Amino acid sequence: MDSLRPYLVRWHKPDASSFSNQSSFDTHYPVRLKDGSMLELPLRPLPGRQKAIALLMSNQTPFAVEAALAPLLVELASDFSPDIIAAVPTMGLDYARLVAQGLGHPHYAALGLSRKFWYSEDLAESMSSSTSPTQTKSIYLDPALLSRVAGRRVVLVDDVINTGASAVAAIRLLMRAGAIVEGLVVVLTEGHAWRDLLANIDPSWPARVRAVGHIPLFIQTADSKWTPDRTTL
């Protein structure tokens, strides 16, 4: 069963020979990153099994892979000269911490999905997730962190942006808290649906997203393999 297959993701040093001219894939997809290295991600069929995604799960990724990705994210974030890094929960938390440390910051601002008893609905925003499509959630900023972001240049960090729903909720929440949200740094962009949603905040927002790499969505072939949906490349 696909659900029982071990989660295996690997990072490979820059090497052009790591990339073939494959047009279809069985269990993994190789993603070329901005420095020429390669991230090998498992393919996960979506419900109905007609489509699949290349799955990056930060809480299941080997530390060695995180260590390889962190400097690339730090470089992207540094272009914005942020005062503080904020994390899109939950998969952005690990990467945001690494980016903040890499920039020499003393801390970061972790947004959350769990409402503590001292939280305020004034610092909350409803959101959804492509990997949890049936769940309606709210994203929160701890009032104790308000002074870290209010009036400060903030860069958000996440693992993957696909629909853009989580990112939009995080941006709106930080703006409500008085933050100057400069950009969003992610490991991977997935497809292009996120562009329209972010543009609803401001037409400049799609260009303020920086990514280490890009992944398409996948459709099943006649031989039960997976091929990239060309509209999402």
Sequence and secondary structure as in RCSB ss.txt:
>XXXX:A:sequence
MDSLRPYLVRWHKPDASSFSNQSSFDTHYPVRLKDGSMLELPLRPLPGRQKAIALLMSNQTPFAVEAALAPLLVE
LASDFSPDIIAAVPTMGLDYARLVAQGLGHPHYAALGLSRKFWYSEDLAESMSSSTSPTQTKSIYLDPALLSRVA
GRRVVLVDDVINTGASAVAAIRLLMRAGAIVEGLVVVLTEGHAWRDLLANIDPSWPARVRAVGHIPLFIQTADSK
WTPDRTTL
>XXXX:A:secstr
 GGGS    EEE S GGG    S BSSEEEEE TTS EEEEEEEE TTSSEEEE   GGGS HHHHHHHHHHHHH
HHHTT  SEEEE TTTHHHHHHHHHHHTT S  EE BSS  TT  GGGEEEEEETTEEEEEEEEE  GGGHHHHT
TSEEEEEEEEESSSHHHHHHHHHHHHTT EEEEEEEEEEESSHHHHHHHTT TTGGGGEEEEEEE  EEE TTS 
EEE GGG 
